[in-house]
Amino acid sequence: MDANNRLRIATRIHFALLRHLGEGIAVATMLANDADAREVLWVCEASGDAELMSLARKFIRASRPAAPVHAAGARAAAPGGHVARDSAWAHDTSGFGFTQPPIAAARRLR
């Protein structure tokens, strides 16, 4: 659930309702109270206006809890505590501007 995204969408709903129905909503109340949010979303869906209906669907999607990250989808840690990089050329960098010796070269030094 992204609070900034929900705030942005609720604000857009407020101004769209002002334009289409002449009355807005209390954005803070919509964000804090699920019952009020459901009522506002119902009004958006019942309005028949494509913009309001789309915003209602976006608000519902933004309100869903974030999906958990699965171990298979997360980046695996490389040997030595380094994070695996997406690019082949980035495998020997720490990400802070300092390069690390390649793993193969470090093994030869032992």
Beta strands, then each sheet from edge to edge (+ up, - down):
end
